Amino acid sequence: MKEYLEKLLEEHRDKFAILKEEANKVAVAEKWGYGVIPPFLLLPFYSEILGNKPGRFLKKKSLPGKNKYCYLLNTENRIVNSIEYAEFSEFNNQWIVYNKFYHYLPSSIIEYSFNSALENDQHPDLVSVTLVQLNEGKVIKGHKLRCDNVYEVLEYHYESDRINFIEQKVWWTDTYFERNYKVTYNGNVLIEEILNDGKTVKIYP
């Protein structure tokens, strides 16, 4: 899978303008969010296993603002483009934004994530590609490759159609580590890391 993601990274390194145009063509609606952390991430509980609380979706249409997110939706109500507003540049009279684009296949979803750039810039740097594998609409495995060659795999296990266990494997340039997380629900989500000795440490909230 890593080799496939390497190929996608290379093929889409200069395809920002094409991806943006394709997303705009199929977008039929907007959904807005707010928060330091995005309200939507392709990898389930990715914010939470890092100890961060996701942002929230807004009930009404909004305007650009710091820590605002605009999600463009297609006719199937799927996100095709995520636009994060980071900061307004008074000098350029434009917002500095981050863009992510989503491509949907029958059993997988691919996300192309680009670095910050002025909103009218057509050449931001591609920083990562993420692919999630689906089974009956549920994410069962996620693969993320960054342009600095950091590769990450997350495997999701379910009980009663809810995620109850996450396996994480990460390959850095000269380091490899594994972590396992237990997910429980009691009104709110609780995520604990399972240590090598069997003990648990609360990660979220």
ChimeraX attribute file (.defattr): number of C-alpha atoms within 10 A of each C-alpha:
attribute: neighborCount
match mode: 1-to-1
recipient: residues
	/A:1	11
	/A:2	14
	/A:3	9
	/A:4	10
	/A:5	20
	/A:6	16
	/A:7	12
	/A:8	17
	/A:9	20
	/A:10	12
	/A:11	10
	/A:12	15
	/A:13	18
	/A:14	15
	/A:15	17
	/A:16	22
	/A:17	13
	/A:18	12
	/A:19	19
	/A:20	16
	/A:21	11
	/A:22	14
	/A:23	21
	/A:24	15
	/A:25	10
	/A:26	13
	/A:27	19
	/A:28	13
	/A:29	14
	/A:30	17
	/A:31	18
	/A:32	22
	/A:33	22
	/A:34	21
	/A:35	16
	/A:36	15
	/A:37	18
	/A:38	19
	/A:39	18
	/A:40	19
	/A:41	13
	/A:42	15
	/A:43	19
	/A:44	19
	/A:45	21
	/A:46	15
	/A:47	18
	/A:48	16
	/A:49	23
	/A:50	10
	/A:51	14
	/A:52	15
	/A:53	18
	/A:54	18
	/A:55	18
	/A:56	17
	/A:57	18
	/A:58	14
	/A:59	9
	/A:60	9
	/A:61	11
	/A:62	15
	/A:63	8
	/A:64	17
	/A:65	14
	/A:66	16
	/A:67	17
	/A:68	26
	/A:69	32
	/A:70	22
	/A:71	23
	/A:72	22
	/A:73	20
	/A:74	18
	/A:75	10
	/A:76	8
	/A:77	13
	/A:78	15
	/A:79	23
	/A:80	22
	/A:81	26
	/A:82	25
	/A:83	18
	/A:84	27
	/A:85	22
	/A:86	20
	/A:87	17
	/A:88	17
	/A:89	11
	/A:90	8
	/A:91	6
	/A:92	9
	/A:93	10
	/A:94	15
	/A:95	21
	/A:96	20
	/A:97	26
	/A:98	19
	/A:99	23
	/A:100	22
	/A:101	22
	/A:102	20
	/A:103	16
	/A:104	13
	/A:105	10
	/A:106	10
	/A:107	13
	/A:108	18
	/A:109	17
	/A:110	21
	/A:111	20
	/A:112	23
	/A:113	22
	/A:114	20
	/A:115	15
	/A:116	20
	/A:117	18
	/A:118	20
	/A:119	17
	/A:120	11
	/A:121	13
	/A:122	14
	/A:123	15
	/A:124	22
	/A:125	17
	/A:126	22
	/A:127	16
	/A:128	24
	/A:129	23
	/A:130	23
	/A:131	24
	/A:132	22
	/A:133	18
	/A:134	16
	/A:135	11
	/A:136	8
	/A:137	10
	/A:138	17
	/A:139	22
	/A:140	20
	/A:141	21
	/A:142	22
	/A:143	21
	/A:144	22
	/A:145	25
	/A:146	17
	/A:147	15
	/A:148	10
	/A:149	14
	/A:150	16
	/A:151	21
	/A:152	20
	/A:153	20
	/A:154	22
	/A:155	18
	/A:156	20
	/A:157	16
	/A:158	14
	/A:159	8
	/A:160	6
	/A:161	8
	/A:162	13
	/A:163	19
	/A:164	17
	/A:165	19
	/A:166	22
	/A:167	16
	/A:168	17
	/A:169	15
	/A:170	18
	/A:171	15
	/A:172	12
	/A:173	10
	/A:174	6
	/A:175	8
	/A:176	12
	/A:177	10
	/A:178	12
	/A:179	15
	/A:180	18
	/A:181	22
	/A:182	19
	/A:183	19
	/A:184	15
	/A:185	11
	/A:186	6
	/A:187	6
	/A:188	8
	/A:189	12
	/A:190	18
	/A:191	24
	/A:192	19
	/A:193	21
	/A:194	16
	/A:195	12
	/A:196	9
	/A:197	6
	/A:198	8
	/A:199	9
	/A:200	15
	/A:201	13
	/A:202	14
	/A:203	16
	/A:204	18
	/A:205	13
